Amino acid sequence: MLAPLISADSTNSANAVSWNASLKLVFDWRADCTDLRFKHEGPLRIQKPLYPDGRECCHAVVIHPPGGIAGGDVLQIDVSVASEAHAVISTPSAAKWYGSFDQKRASQRIEIDLYGCLEWLPSETIVFDRADVESVMTISARDEARMIGWDLLIFGRQGSGERFELGCFDQTLKVTLGGETVWIDRLRLGGSDPLFESPIGLGGNYALATCWVIAPESEPWFEDRVDSIRSACGSIAWTRLHPRLLIGRQVGCPIQMHRRMQQAWRFIKQSYWNLPANDLRLWAT
Protein backbone atom coordinates (compact mmCIF):
# COMPACT_ATOMS: atom_id res chain seq x y z
CA MET A 1 0.00 0.00 0.00
CA LEU A 2 1.45 3.38 -0.97
CA ALA A 3 1.67 6.13 1.61
CA PRO A 4 -1.53 8.21 1.78
CA LEU A 5 -1.51 11.31 -0.41
CA ILE A 6 -4.44 12.77 1.55
CA SER A 7 -4.42 12.72 5.34
CA ALA A 8 -7.46 12.90 7.56
CA ASP A 9 -6.53 16.44 8.56
CA SER A 10 -6.16 17.61 4.97
CA THR A 11 -9.80 16.77 4.25
CA ASN A 12 -10.85 19.49 6.67
CA SER A 13 -9.84 22.18 4.23
CA ALA A 14 -12.35 23.57 1.78
CA ASN A 15 -9.47 23.68 -0.72
CA ALA A 16 -8.80 19.93 -0.52
CA VAL A 17 -8.40 18.34 -3.95
CA SER A 18 -11.14 15.95 -5.08
CA TRP A 19 -10.13 12.69 -6.74
CA ASN A 20 -12.16 10.99 -9.45
CA ALA A 21 -11.13 7.43 -10.19
CA SER A 22 -12.46 4.46 -12.14
CA LEU A 23 -11.41 0.85 -12.60
CA LYS A 24 -12.75 -1.70 -15.06
CA LEU A 25 -11.95 -5.39 -14.54
CA VAL A 26 -12.85 -8.05 -17.13
CA PHE A 27 -12.22 -11.69 -16.24
CA ASP A 28 -12.38 -13.98 -19.28
CA TRP A 29 -11.95 -17.74 -19.66
CA ARG A 30 -9.21 -18.61 -22.15
CA ALA A 31 -7.50 -21.98 -22.64
CA ASP A 32 -8.28 -23.32 -19.16
CA CYS A 33 -7.20 -20.06 -17.53
CA THR A 34 -8.99 -17.05 -16.07
CA ASP A 35 -7.50 -14.08 -17.88
CA LEU A 36 -7.76 -10.52 -16.54
CA ARG A 37 -7.95 -7.36 -18.63
CA PHE A 38 -8.19 -4.05 -16.82
CA LYS A 39 -8.32 -0.33 -17.42
CA HIS A 40 -8.04 2.46 -14.88
CA GLU A 41 -8.29 6.22 -14.66
CA GLY A 42 -7.10 8.22 -11.68
CA PRO A 43 -5.82 6.78 -8.38
CA LEU A 44 -7.52 3.40 -8.51
CA ARG A 45 -5.71 0.36 -9.87
CA ILE A 46 -4.67 -3.24 -9.26
CA GLN A 47 -1.48 -5.14 -8.79
CA LYS A 48 -0.62 -7.65 -11.50
CA PRO A 49 -2.95 -10.67 -11.80
CA LEU A 50 -2.03 -13.34 -9.27
CA TYR A 51 -2.65 -17.12 -9.41
CA PRO A 52 -1.90 -18.61 -5.96
CA ASP A 53 -4.59 -21.29 -6.42
CA GLY A 54 -3.71 -22.23 -10.02
CA ARG A 55 -4.47 -20.75 -13.42
CA GLU A 56 -8.20 -21.42 -13.15
CA CYS A 57 -8.65 -18.71 -10.49
CA CYS A 58 -7.35 -15.14 -10.86
CA HIS A 59 -6.76 -12.94 -7.81
CA ALA A 60 -6.91 -9.15 -8.19
CA VAL A 61 -5.91 -6.80 -5.36
CA VAL A 62 -7.55 -3.37 -5.75
CA ILE A 63 -5.35 -0.50 -4.58
CA HIS A 64 -6.37 3.09 -3.91
CA PRO A 65 -3.07 4.96 -3.38
CA PRO A 66 -4.57 8.06 -1.68
CA GLY A 67 -5.40 5.79 1.25
CA GLY A 68 -8.94 7.09 1.76
CA ILE A 69 -11.98 8.73 0.18
CA ALA A 70 -12.52 12.41 0.95
CA GLY A 71 -15.41 14.81 0.36
CA GLY A 72 -16.00 15.33 -3.35
CA ASP A 73 -14.21 12.12 -4.40
CA VAL A 74 -16.01 9.81 -6.87
CA LEU A 75 -14.98 6.17 -7.31
CA GLN A 76 -16.40 3.79 -9.92
CA ILE A 77 -15.57 0.07 -10.19
CA ASP A 78 -16.96 -2.13 -12.97
CA VAL A 79 -16.43 -5.89 -12.84
CA SER A 80 -17.33 -8.48 -15.45
CA VAL A 81 -16.77 -12.22 -14.90
CA ALA A 82 -17.33 -14.49 -17.90
CA SER A 83 -18.83 -17.96 -17.81
CA GLU A 84 -16.32 -20.55 -16.47
CA ALA A 85 -14.05 -17.78 -15.15
CA HIS A 86 -13.26 -17.60 -11.43
CA ALA A 87 -12.11 -14.35 -9.79
CA VAL A 88 -11.11 -13.27 -6.29
CA ILE A 89 -11.12 -9.52 -5.57
CA SER A 90 -9.63 -8.16 -2.35
CA THR A 91 -8.03 -5.02 -0.90
CA PRO A 92 -4.75 -4.73 1.06
CA SER A 93 -6.06 -2.54 3.88
CA ALA A 94 -9.13 -0.84 5.28
CA ALA A 95 -11.04 1.63 3.12
CA LYS A 96 -11.47 4.98 4.86
CA TRP A 97 -14.26 7.50 4.35
CA TYR A 98 -12.77 10.73 5.67
CA GLY A 99 -14.71 13.46 7.43
CA SER A 100 -15.83 16.43 5.37
CA PHE A 101 -16.13 19.93 6.81
CA ASP A 102 -17.17 21.56 3.53
CA GLN A 103 -20.42 19.60 2.99
CA LYS A 104 -19.01 17.70 0.01
CA ARG A 105 -20.37 14.20 -0.45
CA ALA A 106 -18.04 11.34 -1.41
CA SER A 107 -19.47 8.55 -3.54
CA GLN A 108 -18.61 5.05 -4.68
CA ARG A 109 -20.39 2.95 -7.26
CA ILE A 110 -19.61 -0.72 -7.90
CA GLU A 111 -21.30 -2.64 -10.70
CA ILE A 112 -20.77 -6.39 -11.11
CA ASP A 113 -21.91 -8.35 -14.17
CA LEU A 114 -21.53 -12.00 -13.20
CA TYR A 115 -21.65 -15.06 -15.44
CA GLY A 116 -18.97 -17.11 -13.69
CA CYS A 117 -17.70 -17.31 -10.10
CA LEU A 118 -16.66 -14.36 -7.94
CA GLU A 119 -15.29 -14.02 -4.41
CA TRP A 120 -15.58 -10.40 -3.21
CA LEU A 121 -13.41 -10.25 -0.06
CA PRO A 122 -12.44 -6.65 0.77
CA SER A 123 -10.97 -5.43 4.03
CA GLU A 124 -13.15 -3.44 6.40
CA THR A 125 -14.51 0.05 5.72
CA ILE A 126 -14.00 2.75 8.37
CA VAL A 127 -16.45 5.67 8.37
CA PHE A 128 -14.83 8.69 10.05
CA ASP A 129 -16.79 11.23 12.04
CA ARG A 130 -18.32 13.93 9.76
CA ALA A 131 -18.10 11.70 6.69
CA ASP A 132 -20.86 12.22 4.11
CA VAL A 133 -21.03 9.03 2.05
CA GLU A 134 -23.06 7.53 -0.76
CA SER A 135 -22.16 3.95 -1.69
CA VAL A 136 -24.01 1.80 -4.23
CA MET A 137 -23.21 -1.78 -5.19
CA THR A 138 -25.21 -3.48 -7.94
CA ILE A 139 -24.76 -7.20 -8.67
CA SER A 140 -26.32 -8.80 -11.73
CA ALA A 141 -25.85 -12.59 -11.70
CA ARG A 142 -26.81 -14.89 -14.54
CA ASP A 143 -28.43 -18.32 -14.18
CA GLU A 144 -25.36 -20.41 -13.34
CA ALA A 145 -23.26 -17.70 -11.70
CA ARG A 146 -22.13 -18.01 -8.11
CA MET A 147 -20.69 -15.53 -5.65
CA ILE A 148 -19.69 -15.00 -2.06
CA GLY A 149 -19.13 -11.47 -0.85
CA TRP A 150 -19.05 -9.43 2.32
CA ASP A 151 -19.16 -5.88 3.60
CA LEU A 152 -17.72 -4.96 7.01
CA LEU A 153 -18.52 -1.45 8.27
CA ILE A 154 -16.91 0.30 11.24
CA PHE A 155 -18.34 3.64 12.38
CA GLY A 156 -15.84 6.00 13.99
CA ARG A 157 -12.24 5.38 15.02
CA GLN A 158 -13.05 3.81 18.35
CA GLY A 159 -9.41 3.14 19.21
CA SER A 160 -8.79 6.88 19.07
CA GLY A 161 -11.90 7.70 21.05
CA GLU A 162 -13.77 8.97 18.00
CA ARG A 163 -17.45 8.20 17.50
CA PHE A 164 -19.55 8.73 14.40
CA GLU A 165 -21.43 11.74 15.77
CA LEU A 166 -21.94 13.90 12.69
CA GLY A 167 -22.34 13.08 9.01
CA CYS A 168 -24.34 10.57 6.98
CA PHE A 169 -23.67 7.10 5.62
CA ASP A 170 -26.01 6.05 2.79
CA GLN A 171 -25.47 2.61 1.29
CA THR A 172 -27.46 0.50 -1.17
CA LEU A 173 -26.79 -3.15 -2.03
CA LYS A 174 -28.80 -4.56 -4.92
CA VAL A 175 -28.84 -8.12 -6.31
CA THR A 176 -30.51 -9.11 -9.58
CA LEU A 177 -30.72 -12.80 -10.48
CA GLY A 178 -31.54 -13.82 -14.04
CA GLY A 179 -32.99 -10.37 -14.72
CA GLU A 180 -35.15 -10.29 -11.57
CA THR A 181 -34.29 -7.95 -8.71
CA VAL A 182 -34.52 -10.09 -5.56
CA TRP A 183 -32.80 -7.94 -2.91
CA ILE A 184 -32.39 -4.22 -2.28
CA ASP A 185 -30.74 -3.49 1.04
CA ARG A 186 -30.75 0.17 2.06
CA LEU A 187 -28.74 1.39 5.05
CA ARG A 188 -28.90 5.07 5.97
CA LEU A 189 -27.31 6.12 9.25
CA GLY A 190 -26.74 9.65 10.45
CA GLY A 191 -24.17 10.55 13.07
CA SER A 192 -25.42 9.64 16.56
CA ASP A 193 -28.42 7.90 14.98
CA PRO A 194 -30.62 6.20 17.64
CA LEU A 195 -30.26 2.96 15.65
CA PHE A 196 -26.70 2.63 16.96
CA GLU A 197 -28.10 2.01 20.44
CA SER A 198 -31.46 0.47 19.54
CA PRO A 199 -31.97 -3.29 20.06
CA ILE A 200 -33.50 -3.38 16.56
CA GLY A 201 -30.40 -1.64 15.19
CA LEU A 202 -26.77 -2.17 16.18
CA GLY A 203 -27.61 -2.71 19.85
CA GLY A 204 -24.83 -0.50 21.19
CA ASN A 205 -22.22 -1.77 18.75
CA TYR A 206 -20.29 0.32 16.23
CA ALA A 207 -19.59 -2.34 13.58
CA LEU A 208 -21.89 -4.21 11.21
CA ALA A 209 -21.07 -7.02 8.77
CA THR A 210 -23.16 -8.35 5.89
CA CYS A 211 -22.41 -11.46 3.86
CA TRP A 212 -24.22 -12.68 0.74
CA VAL A 213 -23.92 -15.99 -1.07
CA ILE A 214 -25.38 -16.49 -4.55
CA ALA A 215 -25.94 -20.08 -5.67
CA PRO A 216 -26.35 -21.23 -9.28
CA GLU A 217 -29.87 -21.96 -10.43
CA SER A 218 -29.06 -25.67 -10.65
CA GLU A 219 -27.94 -25.82 -6.97
CA PRO A 220 -30.36 -23.66 -4.95
CA TRP A 221 -30.31 -23.13 -1.21
CA PHE A 222 -32.41 -25.99 0.11
CA GLU A 223 -33.32 -25.87 3.80
CA ASP A 224 -30.90 -28.64 4.76
CA ARG A 225 -28.02 -26.63 3.31
CA VAL A 226 -29.08 -23.49 5.16
CA ASP A 227 -29.40 -25.48 8.39
CA SER A 228 -25.88 -26.87 7.99
CA ILE A 229 -24.46 -23.38 7.57
CA ARG A 230 -26.35 -22.16 10.63
CA SER A 231 -24.89 -25.05 12.61
CA ALA A 232 -21.33 -24.52 11.38
CA CYS A 233 -21.41 -20.69 11.50
CA GLY A 234 -23.90 -19.99 14.27
CA SER A 235 -22.48 -16.61 15.27
CA ILE A 236 -23.89 -15.17 12.03
CA ALA A 237 -27.66 -14.74 11.54
CA TRP A 238 -28.54 -16.41 8.20
CA THR A 239 -31.65 -15.76 6.12
CA ARG A 240 -32.64 -17.32 2.81
CA LEU A 241 -34.21 -14.47 0.85
CA HIS A 242 -34.48 -16.37 -2.43
CA PRO A 243 -33.77 -19.97 -3.54
CA ARG A 244 -30.45 -18.65 -4.87
CA LEU A 245 -29.62 -15.97 -2.28
CA LEU A 246 -28.46 -16.42 1.31
CA ILE A 247 -27.77 -13.40 3.55
CA GLY A 248 -25.73 -13.35 6.77
CA ARG A 249 -25.62 -10.52 9.35
CA GLN A 250 -23.69 -9.83 12.50
CA VAL A 251 -22.72 -6.96 14.80
CA GLY A 252 -19.96 -6.76 17.39
CA CYS A 253 -16.17 -6.59 17.48
CA PRO A 254 -14.69 -5.96 13.99
CA ILE A 255 -11.82 -8.44 14.45
CA GLN A 256 -14.15 -11.22 15.57
CA MET A 257 -16.62 -10.44 12.78
CA HIS A 258 -13.89 -10.68 10.15
CA ARG A 259 -12.77 -14.05 11.53
CA ARG A 260 -16.34 -15.33 11.50
CA MET A 261 -16.80 -14.19 7.90
CA GLN A 262 -13.62 -16.04 6.97
CA GLN A 263 -14.91 -19.14 8.73
CA ALA A 264 -18.17 -18.98 6.76
CA TRP A 265 -16.22 -18.44 3.50
CA ARG A 266 -14.10 -21.53 4.18
CA PHE A 267 -17.11 -23.69 5.02
CA ILE A 268 -19.15 -22.64 1.99
CA LYS A 269 -16.26 -22.92 -0.44
CA GLN A 270 -15.24 -26.36 0.77
CA SER A 271 -18.68 -27.84 1.44
CA TYR A 272 -20.70 -26.48 -1.49
CA TRP A 273 -18.21 -25.37 -4.11
CA ASN A 274 -15.92 -28.38 -3.57
CA LEU A 275 -12.88 -26.11 -3.78
CA PRO A 276 -9.94 -25.65 -1.41
CA ALA A 277 -10.22 -22.58 0.81
CA ASN A 278 -6.69 -21.25 1.16
CA ASP A 279 -6.52 -18.07 3.22
CA LEU A 280 -5.51 -14.97 1.30
CA ARG A 281 -1.93 -13.91 2.01
CA LEU A 282 -3.23 -10.43 2.82
CA TRP A 283 -5.02 -11.84 5.86
CA ALA A 284 -1.69 -12.80 7.43
CA THR A 285 -0.22 -9.30 7.16
Buried (B, 14 or more C-beta within 10 A) or exposed (E): EEEBEBBBEBBBEEEBEEBEBBBBBBBBBEEEBBBBEBEBEBBBBBEEBBEEBEEBBBBBBBBBBBBBBBBBBBBBBBBBBBBBBBBBBBBBBBBBBBBBEBEBBBBBBBBBBBBBBBBBBBBBBBBBBBBBBBBBBBBBBBEBBBBBBBBBBBBBBBEEEBBBEBBBBBBBBBBBBEEEEBBEBEBEBBBEBEEBEEEEBBEEBBBBBBBBBBBBBEBBBEEEBBEBBEEBBEBBEBEBBBBBBBBBEBBBEBEEBBEBBBBBBBBBBEEBBEBEBEEBEBEEE
